[in-house]
């Protein structure tokens, strides 16, 4: 899978680290919110080995207590034409 299929992984790791949480703890918080997640899934998201669904992105934002926008890189550049 191409690395650009997951652009939030680094920010997930950053916010998790800033909160002082382990990957296991973040996975548990997401499970309490109703989203099945394991430590391995969190690790694969953070290292960008896995794509992330829109649903899981919403749960990650809720668990980390950040906005959806904060999960996405500030320097996000779109490399495809946009229909008008």
NORVEN-V754735 format. One record per residue. N is the residue number from 1. OMEGA is omega in degrees with one decimal (999 if undefined). BURIAL is + if it has 9 or more other C-alpha atoms within 8 Angstrom, else -. D_CENTER is the distance of its C-alpha to the mean C-alpha in Angstrom with 2 decimals. Layout:
n = {N,N}
omega = {OMEGA,OMEGA}
burial = {BURIAL,BURIAL}
d_center = {D_CENTER,D_CENTER}
This chain:
n = {1,2,3,4,5,6,7,8,9,10,11,12,13,14,15,16,17,18,19,20,21,22,23,24,25,26,27,28,29,30,31,32,33,34,35,36,37,38,39,40,41,42,43,44,45,46,47,48,49,50,51,52,53,54,55,56,57,58,59,60,61,62,63,64,65,66,67,68,69,70,71,72,73,74,75,76,77,78,79,80,81,82,83,84}
omega = {179.6,-179.3,-177.0,174.8,178.8,-178.4,-177.6,-173.1,-178.3,179.5,174.6,179.6,-178.7,-178.1,177.7,-180.0,179.8,178.8,-178.9,-176.2,170.2,174.5,178.7,-179.6,177.9,177.9,179.1,177.9,179.5,177.7,177.5,177.1,177.4,-179.5,178.6,178.1,176.5,176.2,179.5,178.3,178.2,179.7,-179.3,175.9,-176.7,-179.7,175.2,175.2,-178.4,170.5,-179.2,178.6,177.8,178.3,-179.4,176.3,179.0,178.0,178.0,179.2,179.9,-178.4,-178.7,-178.8,175.7,177.1,175.8,-179.1,-178.3,179.2,-177.2,-179.4,178.9,-175.4,179.0,179.1,178.6,-177.1,178.7,-178.8,178.5,176.7,-179.6,999}
burial = {-,-,-,-,+,+,+,+,+,+,+,+,+,-,+,+,+,-,-,-,+,-,+,+,-,+,+,+,+,+,+,-,-,-,+,-,+,+,+,-,+,+,+,+,+,+,+,+,+,+,-,+,-,-,-,+,+,+,+,+,+,+,+,+,-,+,-,+,-,-,+,+,+,-,-,-,-,-,-,-,-,-,-,-}
d_center = {16.26,16.01,13.44,13.02,11.62,8.08,8.12,4.84,5.04,7.85,6.92,4.68,7.94,10.08,9.61,9.93,12.89,14.36,14.52,16.28,14.37,14.34,11.77,14.37,14.48,10.84,11.44,14.70,13.52,11.40,14.59,16.71,15.00,15.88,12.92,13.97,11.64,13.13,12.81,13.09,10.17,7.94,10.13,9.86,6.15,6.95,10.19,9.24,11.75,10.09,9.21,6.73,9.06,9.49,10.35,7.37,5.37,8.55,8.68,5.68,7.50,10.67,10.29,9.46,12.12,10.88,11.46,9.44,11.19,10.16,6.52,8.53,11.05,14.46,16.27,14.75,17.87,18.67,21.09,22.53,25.25,24.55,27.11,29.16}
